[in-house]
Amino acid sequence: MSAQVILNTSLSNLPVRHGKVRDIYDLGEQLLLVSTDRISAFDRVLPNGIPDKGKVLTQISAFWFDLLKEPNHLISTRVEDFGLEDGIDLEPLRGRSSLVRKTDVVMVECVVRGYITGSGWKDYQASGCVSGIDLPPGLVESEKLPEPIFTPSTKATEGHDEPISFEQVVEMVGRETAEELRRRSLDIYQRGAEYAASKGIIIADTKFEFGRVDDEIILIDEVLTPDSSRFWPADQYEPGRGQASYDKQFVRDWLGTTDWDKNSEPPALPDEIIAKTRAKYIKAYEKLTGETFTA
């Protein structure tokens, strides 16, 4: 595969924090988010990456930020606007980097589910509810819910995010903020899902993150990407089973065929899985934006 894989970046002596996928550089008043081609599953970063994945994530997020017109942290994705010192090679950053406003991050993962799948399906099978929300009896896997539900989780700096109830969010951030997070998460999901449906994609579920600037809560991180959402091709959708997807569920499914225990070092992805995953991410970008992806 000819595309270069970017697993790590290093920019002069700028302070940096490495997330599962993003390298986050502190520029003082702002942050520079560089989406690498790393891919994680079950809270572990896999040994090899997916070529161009970081570019797809950055460009899909920029597309949604523009389309949704939701107050957000994005300043620019043009490397010429980043104001980096002379001598820093801008080419590895091009297409995969975002200059953003620095915020006080709200430590809640704002998960919205429109369909019953994944961990929500497992919870429903065991208890008939998800995150303390009672659901109708008799739902089948991947079925559309009567209405989208807000099922938040902790935002863990290490280890696994843990599901929490809405009342636990209230305890963490206060009722006014909790209600705003729920209202806006459901609204953004519904608007995004309606648009995606017009392009032949079902957004089964997703997660949002928010931060506070002064007295305003704004959308941060990524939004409605194949890393943060489940994207299903609408023309292949059939309730009662797992679905084909344009996201990293394909990688999770492959890992499920191995003997990996999810606690030790994960196995390397075969070339075929890498190529198919890259194609799925690019397909999602092209269907949503109507643009041809160029690396």
Secondary structure, 3 states (H helix, E strand, C coil): CCCCCCCCCCCCCCCEEECCCEEEEECCCEEEEEECCCCEECCEECCCCCCCHHHHHHHHHHHHHHHHCCCECEEECCHHHCCCCCCCCCHHHCCCEEEEECCEECCEEEEEEEECCHHHHHHHHHHCEECCEECCCCCCCCCEEEEEEECCEECCCCCCCCECCHHHHHHHHCHHHHHHHHHHHHHHHHHHHHHHHHCCEEEEEEEEEEEEECCEEEEECCCCCCCCEEEEEHHHCCCCCCCCCCCCHHHHHHHHCCCCCCCCCCCCCCHHHHHHHHHHHHHHHHHHHCCCCCC
